[in-house]
Amino acid sequence: MNAAEIVAELNAGRDSGDPVLTYRKLDHWSTSGLLGEEVSRIGSGRIREFGDTEVSLIRIIAPLVHAGFELQVAARIAERIVLQGADSFPLGDDFVLLYRPTS
């Protein structure tokens, strides 16, 4: 899946205003290594393609950041869900984030 397709998917059905994800934000996440070193090595001028693992991470990180989570916290949550198969993430002594995929 390429960057434009991911951005379109995550913003689908939204009228206008604040998008869940922009291409610029996704590009930053990619080049900074947030989505893995392999993705960050793709040079400019090429359409960035993402594998299934990266797409799954993005699908979790983007809405969490949009909801107000710090990027690094959202990334840790996504990694735990995608890479470790967790369905919950503790957010402190009294709160737990539960994950239920919608599709």
Buried (B, 14 or more C-beta within 10 A) or exposed (E): BEBEEBBEBBBEEEEEEEBBBBBEBBBEBBBEEBBBEEBBEBEEEEEBEBEEBBBBBBBBBBBBBBEEBEBEBBBBBBBBBBEEEEEEBEEEEEEEBEBEEEE
